[in-house]
Amino acid sequence: MLRKPLTHLSTAGTLALALSLSAVAPAPAAAADDYGLPSLMGSSQAMSGEEYRLGRAWLRQFRARAPIWHDAIAQEYVESLLSRLAPHSGINDSRTVVTLVDSRTLNAFAVPGGVIGVNAGLFAFADEEDAVVSVLAHELGHLAQRHYARGQARAEQTQLPAMAAMLAGMLIAASGGGEAGIAAAMGSQAAFIQDQLAYSRRFEQEADRLGLQTMAQAGFDPQAMVRMFRAMQRQASLQGGNPPEFLLTHPLTESRISDAEDRASQLEPVASRHDGPIYSMIRARALLTTHQRDPQQAATRMEQDAAPASARRYLDALIAAQRGQTDTALRELDALAQEMPDLALLRASTAEVAFAAGRYDDAIERSRRLLRVMPGYMPATRILGEALLQRDPNEAYRILRELAEQRPEDPQVFNLLAEAAGRSGREAWGHLARAEHMQLTGDIQRAIRQLDVARQVAEQSGDANAAARIEQRREAFVGYRETMDKFR
């Protein structure tokens, strides 16, 4: 969060295009009490192996080309929201993965295989937590109803592109290909576009309806989805009819808003919640990311939106830290943490600020203190592992290896693990961790070469455990490469 962001290479502009343009055969008639959703019986809601493989291959390609928002605190927050929503969404497969995008545009997307993407701009736009939740619940609705797979059944009948080709088109569009990406996704099947758009509206309505149910059952306010739609509609009007990016991939009509309004009015949250200022603090981090060149704009935006005073103080502390005023930042964050001792992100932020200022011992102590009362809190664990690299590489390796086992899809953890392995004399394991980072970020050819180096080192050093693990992973990497070749 406090480090220099990656150069902006692209946006997630048309990521969900295939989802919103996919065709689908008419659904069976709905029962009176199922909110008009098609019945997906048995295990049909679980993603197929092919969906999973292609979705994860797509994610690796996306990471290679898109600007990723590396913010452990925001990542943990989004994952915690999804963990609350998923049990109520009808998703039977828990293998979802979140990727955050360093883009100021208002967008979120769902990709077959359980991939959920969220732009920093979504937080910058939404001034309430339930509005963000409404978007996440909608995306979970796409996954739960398996809109891509259902669309493919009809796509085969009309000779539209197969799943890999469609995802490849989405990737091209997301990587800056613009209309070229749309063309790749659609092929030359212009005659079927109108038919697809009609089904697209059905998919969007299904995702809305399931999202509304999910929100209510998880204790969120279903009316927030309607408020979010109205806000996006107003923005499009203010911009001369140019809609937010999310609406380019999720077409919004008055009838869709009316349907959501009607159904939301019939639902109530099953339990009242009060999460305090945590959302506003996450939003402060997002605004600071989207206004890196002029942080004061982030503060002005928070003030204009009447954010809680504690969230504005939090943002001021982060801005002070960016300006090198470490003591000032830590004093303010410590004061906030004393006032709100249950907010783990405040104490994690103090460790983050200390680490960014090179105060490694302080970062270690602050992280450990937080982990004693909140074991397993990912942002604190990651900061602790990174700070220990400067003081105790062996301990850093132990902590980061455990974290990598818990988060096998997290490239940043493997990047740190590779460094910890190298500094602690575990050369073969270091090459293996570096290879894992490479394959997670789409560089599969280099990853396989790195594994070959790792195997040579393991054999030379007589590390049989490392050699066995490397051989196992090489077989998996070759499989990854075969899947990723479908995008070339």
Disulfide bonds with the S-S distance in Angstrom:
none
